[in-house]
């Protein structure tokens, strides 16, 4: 039955998209910036492939968001199949599909939406009491203070950079990029697709999605806007599985 359904969708989707029923820009912004939806998008020259790509990314995002709960994967997939929406977005030359679903429509047997466990639900642990050794006459009674260096963000007059510097993780950066119309590359693919990568900002994320560095425009030498440090050859420096690079460029 599922195979027949998939075949029918594959056959009918190009006809449906040919009617050019694009999602309104207002609704697209609401979905992408609101905390009420899960969403992902893909583009290509084949409508069915773009839809499948967007659906797979959406499904993986929701399952990843539910890893901290005891939930059967079959229930998650069933909820996504029943509630997912697919809309055509305007994009010159390619078909672009937005897959989205309201968070409150993704239910499990507990009748609660799938979201990460809130910190307040975790039991509070009392830190262990560390017994301090008695102070002898030979030991100084005044502790020695060791100064710590706190990274200082770089000052900038660029309003978009100011917003990006305040971001903490991938979700924050994606929201700012979407709201400000930044041209976004593919995360982890480096400067692929950009004819002038030296005009791009580079957002660097750790494996858990934390924003680790924000490199200003430049060539082989770039300034990290979060710490003020200079990074040489960022493509090589962040090569590997520990970090992901995301190129962003403001529309000219």
Secondary structure, DSSP 4 states (H G I P E B T S, - for coil): -HHHHHHHHHHHHHHHHTT--BPPHHHHHHHHHSTTEEEEEEEES-HHHHHHHHHHHHHHHHHHHTTTS---HHHHHHHHHHH-EEEEE--TTSEEEEEEEEGGG-B-TTS-B--PPPGGGSPP-PPPPPPPPPPPTTS-SSPPPPP-PPP-PPP-S-HHHHHHHT--BHHHHHHHHHHTT-EE--TTSBTTT-S-GGGSEEEEEETTSBEEEEEPS-SSEEEBTTT--EEESHHHHT-SSSEEEEEEE---
